[in-house]
């Protein structure tokens, strides 16, 4: 009949979007990972979307023009976790409207939001894929708080379809911690390493160098204070440390470097969206964290031809680095960290297996793995 609106043809499964839900494109590793996943899926012709609470951020320019960006309405007050939970009704409306094939959570805080939103939307055909990017129970937590947090993550995992961990060690640990949802956990390789990083590493040979590098936010978790104390222990040998990052503890760390007498050998160089060029100028990456999931920085450094010295901040990282035969420093032990740095400075060759380890975390390999896990659903 004239004037009658024809119904829209239903979308096929291949047309339904694959959504990556991220609060904002800030300066965190999980923010970068979510964007890289969406970019590569879009580059392959898949209907990849980023659903954001905020469009602005230090990594906003990393988002590809091929990725569809949709804004999720949010409230203007409260913590990030509170804002994410308050978005549940808006997320549910968007799920009903756009009918995603799947929603990938960027990390810990958004896992519950997308799971509750799917339930509220009644859209069981949309798969909810959560991701644990930082330890559920951290060293600073008391027993009661840790138990309550594990219970919350167990309930959250039960509401989703898969819960991705960043290493097989984490998968085993969470299966033991939350046995009633053990079948939800799968280890996944995150996209950390770009082709440019691999090309940089392929063209490098070991030189007698003493340029040290640390990449990470100046916050308690990263424990730069122990790093500076370790450096002070080896002031009798030549080195220079470049610190990339920003954060609330920067002023304290600058003062500590002065008090330790090493301020002239430590450079605070701010946040760098793409540190590849700086990796290429560095010899050793030092990670001093108290805890991590599976941090990107050591893998990026290996891809670029750097050696790596790290604390025992993540069992998964210890497993990944095992083929290099390196000693892992205990957390907070500046003497052991200093010994590791000194040994790395004295080594005459770069880690031969480093680039091979890093290649497993290339963007292409990671997207293959994420899509394989999605296909299993």
C-alpha positions as CSV (number, residue, x, y, z in Angstrom):
1,X,0.0,0.0,0.0
2,X,1.3,3.5,-0.8
3,X,2.8,5.2,2.3
4,X,3.1,2.0,4.2
5,X,6.6,1.6,5.8
6,X,8.2,-1.7,4.9
7,X,9.7,-3.6,7.9
8,X,13.5,-3.6,8.1
9,X,15.1,-6.9,7.1
10,X,16.6,-8.6,10.1
11,X,20.4,-8.4,10.5
12,X,22.3,-11.6,9.9
13,X,24.7,-12.7,12.6
14,X,27.6,-11.5,10.5
15,X,26.1,-8.0,10.4
16,X,25.6,-7.7,14.1
17,X,28.3,-5.7,15.8
18,X,31.2,-7.0,17.9
19,X,31.4,-4.5,20.7
20,X,34.3,-3.5,22.9
21,X,33.1,-1.7,26.0
22,X,35.6,0.8,27.4
23,X,35.0,3.6,29.9
24,X,37.4,6.0,28.1
25,X,40.5,6.0,26.0
26,X,42.8,7.0,28.9
27,X,46.4,6.0,29.5
28,X,46.0,2.4,30.8
29,X,47.1,-0.8,29.3
30,X,43.5,-2.2,29.1
31,X,42.4,1.0,27.3
32,X,45.1,0.4,24.6
33,X,44.2,-3.3,24.3
34,X,40.5,-2.6,23.8
35,X,41.2,-0.1,21.0
36,X,43.8,-2.3,19.3
37,X,41.3,-5.2,19.3
38,X,38.6,-3.1,17.8
39,X,40.9,-1.6,15.2
40,X,42.2,-4.9,14.0
41,X,38.7,-6.5,13.8
42,X,37.5,-3.4,11.8
43,X,40.5,-3.7,9.5
44,X,39.5,-7.3,8.7
45,X,36.1,-6.1,7.7
46,X,34.3,-7.1,10.8
47,X,31.5,-4.8,12.3
48,X,33.7,-3.7,15.3
49,X,32.4,-1.0,17.6
50,X,33.7,0.8,20.7
51,X,31.1,1.8,23.2
52,X,32.6,4.6,25.4
53,X,31.5,6.7,28.3
54,X,34.0,9.4,27.4
55,X,35.3,10.1,23.9
56,X,38.3,12.2,25.0
57,X,41.5,10.8,26.4
58,X,45.2,10.4,25.9
59,X,44.7,7.4,23.6
60,X,41.7,8.8,21.6
61,X,43.8,9.3,18.5
62,X,44.6,5.6,18.4
63,X,41.0,4.8,17.5
64,X,40.8,3.8,13.8
65,X,38.3,5.6,11.5
66,X,37.0,2.2,10.6
67,X,35.7,1.6,14.1
68,X,32.2,2.7,14.9
69,X,32.2,4.6,18.1
70,X,29.0,4.9,20.2
71,X,28.6,6.9,23.4
72,X,26.9,5.3,26.4
73,X,25.1,7.9,28.6
74,X,26.6,8.3,32.0
75,X,26.1,10.3,35.2
76,X,28.4,13.2,36.1
77,X,29.3,12.3,39.6
78,X,30.8,9.4,41.6
79,X,33.7,7.0,41.1
80,X,34.3,5.2,37.8
81,X,33.0,2.0,39.2
82,X,29.8,3.7,40.4
83,X,29.3,5.4,37.0
84,X,29.8,2.1,35.2
85,X,27.2,0.4,37.3
86,X,24.8,3.3,36.9
87,X,25.1,2.9,33.1
88,X,23.4,-0.5,33.2
89,X,19.9,0.7,32.0
90,X,21.5,2.7,29.2
91,X,23.6,-0.3,28.2
92,X,20.6,-2.5,28.2
93,X,18.7,-0.1,25.9
94,X,21.7,-0.1,23.5
95,X,21.9,-3.9,23.5
96,X,18.2,-4.1,22.6
97,X,18.7,-1.5,19.8
98,X,22.0,-2.7,18.2
99,X,21.8,-6.5,19.1
100,X,25.5,-7.1,19.3
101,X,26.9,-10.6,18.5
102,X,29.1,-10.1,21.6
103,X,30.3,-7.5,24.0
104,X,33.9,-7.7,25.2
105,X,34.7,-6.1,28.5
106,X,37.9,-4.0,28.6
107,X,38.7,-5.1,32.2
108,X,37.7,-5.7,35.7
109,X,35.4,-2.7,36.4
110,X,33.2,-3.1,33.4
111,X,32.6,-6.9,33.7
112,X,29.6,-6.5,36.0
113,X,28.0,-3.7,34.0
114,X,27.8,-5.5,30.7
115,X,26.6,-8.8,32.4
116,X,23.8,-7.0,34.2
117,X,22.9,-5.0,31.2
118,X,22.5,-8.2,29.0
119,X,20.2,-9.7,31.7
120,X,18.1,-6.5,31.9
121,X,17.9,-6.4,28.1
122,X,16.8,-10.0,27.9
123,X,19.1,-10.5,24.9
124,X,20.6,-13.9,25.5
125,X,21.9,-14.1,21.9
126,X,24.4,-11.4,22.8
127,X,27.5,-13.1,24.3
128,X,29.1,-11.5,27.3
129,X,32.9,-11.9,27.4
130,X,34.5,-10.6,30.5
131,X,38.2,-10.1,31.1
132,X,40.2,-10.0,34.4
133,X,43.1,-7.6,33.8
134,X,44.3,-7.1,37.3
135,X,44.5,-9.6,40.2
136,X,41.2,-10.3,41.9
137,X,42.9,-10.5,45.3
138,X,45.9,-8.2,45.8
139,X,48.7,-8.2,48.3
140,X,47.3,-5.1,50.1
141,X,43.9,-6.7,50.8
142,X,42.9,-8.2,54.1
143,X,41.5,-11.7,54.3
144,X,37.8,-10.6,54.6
145,X,38.1,-8.0,51.8
146,X,39.8,-10.5,49.6
147,X,37.1,-13.1,50.2
148,X,34.3,-10.7,49.5
149,X,36.0,-9.5,46.3
150,X,36.4,-13.2,45.1
151,X,32.7,-13.7,45.8
152,X,31.7,-10.7,43.7
153,X,33.9,-11.9,40.8
154,X,32.4,-15.3,41.1
155,X,28.8,-14.0,40.8
156,X,29.9,-11.7,38.0
157,X,31.5,-14.6,36.0
158,X,28.3,-16.6,36.5
159,X,26.3,-13.9,34.7
160,X,28.5,-14.0,31.6
161,X,29.5,-16.5,29.0
162,X,33.3,-16.4,29.2
163,X,35.8,-14.8,31.5
164,X,39.1,-14.2,29.9
165,X,42.4,-14.3,31.9
166,X,45.7,-13.0,30.7
167,X,47.7,-16.2,31.3
168,X,47.2,-19.9,31.8
169,X,48.5,-19.4,35.4
170,X,45.7,-17.0,36.1
171,X,43.1,-19.3,34.5
172,X,44.2,-22.1,36.9
173,X,44.3,-19.8,39.9
174,X,40.8,-18.4,39.3
175,X,39.4,-21.9,38.6
176,X,40.7,-22.9,42.0
177,X,39.4,-19.7,43.7
178,X,35.9,-19.9,42.1
179,X,35.3,-23.6,41.4
180,X,31.6,-23.2,40.7
181,X,32.4,-21.2,37.6
182,X,35.7,-22.8,36.7
183,X,34.3,-23.6,33.2
184,X,34.0,-19.9,32.4
185,X,37.7,-19.1,32.5
186,X,39.9,-19.1,29.4
187,X,43.4,-17.8,28.9
188,X,43.7,-15.3,26.1
189,X,46.7,-13.6,24.5
190,X,46.2,-9.8,24.6
191,X,47.3,-7.6,21.7
192,X,50.4,-5.9,23.0
193,X,53.0,-6.0,20.2
194,X,52.7,-4.0,17.0
195,X,54.4,-4.8,13.7
196,X,56.5,-1.7,14.1
197,X,57.8,-3.1,17.4
198,X,58.7,-6.4,15.8
199,X,60.5,-4.6,12.9
200,X,62.4,-2.5,15.4
201,X,63.6,-5.6,17.3
202,X,64.5,-7.5,14.1
203,X,67.0,-4.8,13.2
204,X,68.8,-4.5,16.5
205,X,72.0,-6.0,17.7
206,X,73.5,-5.9,21.2
207,X,75.7,-2.9,21.8
208,X,77.5,-2.0,25.0
209,X,74.7,0.2,26.3
210,X,73.5,1.4,29.7
211,X,70.2,3.0,28.9
212,X,67.5,1.8,31.3
213,X,63.8,2.3,30.9
214,X,60.7,2.1,33.1
215,X,57.1,2.5,31.7
216,X,54.2,2.9,34.0
217,X,52.0,5.1,36.1
218,X,53.5,6.7,39.1
219,X,51.2,5.0,41.6
220,X,51.6,2.6,44.5
221,X,51.1,-0.5,42.4
222,X,54.1,0.2,40.2
223,X,56.5,0.7,43.2
224,X,58.9,3.1,41.6
225,X,60.3,3.8,45.1
226,X,61.9,0.3,45.2
227,X,63.2,0.9,41.7
228,X,64.9,4.1,42.7
229,X,66.5,2.5,45.8
230,X,67.7,-0.3,43.6
231,X,69.3,2.2,41.2
232,X,71.1,3.9,44.1
233,X,72.7,0.6,45.0
234,X,74.5,0.4,41.6
235,X,75.5,4.1,41.3
236,X,79.1,3.0,40.9
237,X,78.5,1.7,37.4
238,X,77.3,3.7,34.4
239,X,73.6,3.9,33.6
240,X,70.8,6.3,32.9
241,X,67.1,5.7,33.7
242,X,64.2,7.1,31.7
243,X,60.8,7.0,33.4
244,X,57.8,7.2,31.2
245,X,54.5,7.9,32.9
246,X,52.5,10.2,35.1
247,X,50.6,9.9,38.3
248,X,50.0,11.2,41.8
249,X,53.4,10.1,43.2
250,X,55.6,11.9,40.7
251,X,56.5,14.7,43.1
252,X,57.5,12.2,45.9
253,X,59.6,10.2,43.4
254,X,61.5,13.2,42.2
255,X,62.3,14.1,45.8
256,X,63.4,10.6,46.5
257,X,65.8,10.6,43.5
258,X,67.3,13.8,44.9
259,X,67.7,12.3,48.4
260,X,69.3,9.2,47.0
261,X,71.8,11.3,45.0
262,X,70.7,9.9,41.6
263,X,68.5,12.8,40.3
264,X,71.0,13.7,37.6
265,X,70.8,10.1,36.2
266,X,67.0,9.8,36.2
267,X,64.7,11.5,33.6
268,X,61.0,11.9,34.1
269,X,59.6,12.1,30.6
270,X,55.8,11.9,31.0
271,X,53.2,9.7,29.3
272,X,54.0,8.4,25.8
273,X,51.1,7.0,23.7
274,X,53.6,5.0,21.6
275,X,57.0,4.4,23.3
276,X,58.4,2.3,20.4
277,X,61.0,4.8,19.5
278,X,62.1,5.0,23.1
279,X,62.3,1.2,23.4
280,X,64.6,1.3,20.4
281,X,66.9,3.6,22.2
282,X,66.9,1.6,25.4
283,X,68.9,-1.5,26.5
284,X,67.0,-2.8,29.5
285,X,63.3,-2.5,30.6
286,X,62.9,-2.6,34.4
287,X,59.4,-3.5,35.9
288,X,59.2,-3.0,39.6
289,X,55.5,-3.6,40.2
290,X,53.9,-5.0,43.3
291,X,51.2,-6.8,41.2
292,X,50.1,-7.1,37.6
293,X,47.8,-9.1,35.4
294,X,50.0,-9.8,32.5
295,X,51.7,-6.5,31.8
296,X,52.2,-5.3,28.2
297,X,55.4,-3.4,28.8
298,X,57.9,-6.3,29.1
299,X,56.5,-7.9,26.0
300,X,56.7,-4.7,24.0
301,X,60.3,-4.3,25.2
302,X,61.3,-7.8,24.1
303,X,59.7,-7.2,20.7
304,X,61.9,-4.1,20.4
305,X,65.1,-5.9,21.3
306,X,65.4,-4.8,24.9
307,X,66.4,-7.1,27.8
308,X,63.9,-7.3,30.7
309,X,64.4,-7.2,34.5
310,X,61.2,-7.7,36.6
311,X,59.8,-8.4,40.0
312,X,57.6,-11.4,40.7
313,X,54.5,-9.3,40.2
314,X,52.6,-11.8,38.0
315,X,52.9,-15.6,37.8
316,X,51.9,-15.5,34.2
317,X,54.8,-13.1,33.4
318,X,57.2,-15.4,35.2
319,X,56.0,-18.3,33.1
320,X,56.3,-16.3,29.9
321,X,59.9,-15.2,30.7
322,X,61.0,-18.6,31.9
323,X,62.8,-19.5,28.5
324,X,65.1,-16.5,29.1
325,X,66.4,-18.0,32.3
326,X,66.3,-14.8,34.2
327,X,66.2,-14.4,38.0
328,X,62.9,-12.7,39.0
329,X,63.3,-10.3,41.9
330,X,61.0,-10.6,44.9
331,X,58.5,-7.8,45.3
332,X,59.8,-4.8,47.2
333,X,63.4,-6.2,47.3
334,X,65.6,-3.4,46.1
335,X,68.8,-5.4,46.6
336,X,67.6,-8.3,44.4
337,X,66.3,-5.8,41.8
338,X,69.6,-4.0,41.7
339,X,71.4,-7.4,41.2
340,X,69.1,-8.2,38.3
341,X,69.8,-4.8,36.7
342,X,73.5,-5.1,37.2
343,X,73.5,-8.6,35.6
344,X,71.6,-7.4,32.6
345,X,74.0,-4.5,32.1
346,X,76.9,-7.0,32.1
347,X,75.3,-9.4,29.6
348,X,76.9,-9.2,26.2
349,X,74.0,-10.5,24.2
350,X,70.3,-9.6,23.9
351,X,67.7,-12.4,24.7
352,X,67.6,-14.4,21.6
353,X,64.2,-15.8,22.4
354,X,62.7,-12.4,23.3
355,X,61.3,-11.6,19.9
356,X,59.8,-15.1,19.5
357,X,58.1,-14.7,22.9
358,X,56.7,-11.3,21.9
359,X,55.4,-12.4,18.5
360,X,52.8,-14.6,20.3
361,X,51.3,-11.3,21.6
362,X,51.2,-9.5,18.3
363,X,47.9,-7.7,17.4
364,X,47.1,-10.2,14.6
365,X,47.8,-13.3,16.7
366,X,45.7,-11.9,19.6
367,X,42.7,-11.0,17.4
368,X,42.8,-14.6,16.0
369,X,42.7,-15.9,19.5
370,X,39.9,-13.6,20.7
371,X,37.8,-14.6,17.6
372,X,38.5,-18.3,18.1
373,X,37.2,-18.0,21.7
374,X,34.1,-16.1,20.5
375,X,33.6,-18.8,17.8
376,X,33.4,-21.4,20.5
377,X,30.3,-19.8,21.9
